[in-house]
């Protein structure tokens, strides 16, 4: 069952990257712009390439590499001894969720803009937490 739940994450992660994480704007009266992982990365690449590369690693590479690695373990294509490497990748992916939440708290606290969380943040967080659970429940063979 774990192997199939893990394979579902290969579909849900890319959806979560394009789903709106938050809506932000100066005032809610003027309409809010939706921000996704991908749209945020595009903006970051234009202003701060180093930070964009870090977010790219945390948000896209780490979770999908972990999911693929666990799938290889589940289908006996890789030794279960590699599992600790994929657990580290999962921790990097959770760091991205933390950074997004921190950004929302800071912007709301300053009061210069209006920020609302969107369904994509919950989807992305759910994917990361599900990946953690699958990793934890995967036993070495």
N, C-alpha and C positions, 0 to 999 in steps of 0.2 A: 504493500500500500504506500509506503514511504517513497518508493522509487517513482510512482505515478504522481504523487503530490509534488515531488521535486520537478518532474517534467512539466507540470502545469505552471510552475514558476518561470519556465523558459518562455511562456506566453505572457504571463502577467507582468513580469519585470519590464519588458519593452512598452507595454501599455501604460504602466505607471510612470515611465520616463516622459511620455507625451501628455499625460493627464495633468490637469491644473492642480498644482500644489497649494497655490494661494491666489487671492485676488488682491491687488494693491492699487492705490491711487491716492491723490491728494485729499479728496473728499468723496464719500460714496455717492453724492449727488451727480457728479460728473462722469460716472461710470468707472469701473475698476478693470485694470488690465489683468488678464490671467497669466500666471507665471508657472511654467513647467520646468522639469529638470533640463530638458533640451533647450527651451527658450532661454533659461537662465545661463546655460553654458554658452550659447551663442553670444549673449550680451557680455559675459565674462571674457570670452576670447577677444572681444574688441577692446576691452579695457585693461585686463590683467591676465596675461597668458599663463603665468605660473599658478595663480589661484585657480584658473580654469582647468589646468591639467590635474591639479589636486582633486578638484570636484569631479572631474571626468573619471579619475581613478576610483574615488570613493563611491560615486553614484552609479556608474555604468560598468566599469571593468571588474571591480571587486565582487559585486553580487552575481554577475553572470558567470564569472570564472568559478566562483564557489559552487554555483548550481550545476554547471557542467562537470566540475570535478566530482561532486557528490553523485551525479548520474553515472559517471564512469566507475565509481566505487560500487554503486548499487548494481550495475550490470556486469560486475567482475572484469572490467577492462583496466582497472587500476588497483593497486594494493591499498588496503584500508590504512596502511601506515602513513599515507599521505594526508589523511583526514585532518591532522593538526594545522597543516598549511591552509586548508580551506576554512577552518574555524577562524584563523587570523583574518582572512579575507572578509568573512562575515562581520567581524568586529570593525573593520574599516568601513564597511557599508553602513553599519549602525552609526558611525561617526557622522556620516552625511545627514542622517535624519536629525541628529543632535544639532548640527550646524543650521539646518533649515529652521528648527524650532527656536534656536537662539536668535536667529535673524528676525523671526516673527515677534518674539518677546521684546527685542531691542527697539524695533520700529514702533510697536504699540506703546512702549514705555516713553519714547521720545515725544510721541504725539504729533509728529510732522506729517504722518500719512495714515491712511486707513488701510488695515490689512485684515483679510478674512481667510481662514484656512479653507481649503477646498477638498473635494473627495479624493483627489490624486495623492494628497499627503497621507491619508489613511490607507489607501491602496499600497503605496510605496512602503509605509511602515509595516503594514500587514504582511507584505511579501518578505521583508527583512526578518520579521519575527517568526514567520512560518519557516523560513530558511534556517533560522537558529534552532527551532524545534526539530526540524528534520535532521539537522546535523547532530544535535544532542541525542536523538533516538537511534541514529545510525550506529550500529555496533560493529566493531572490528570482527572480521570473520577469521 
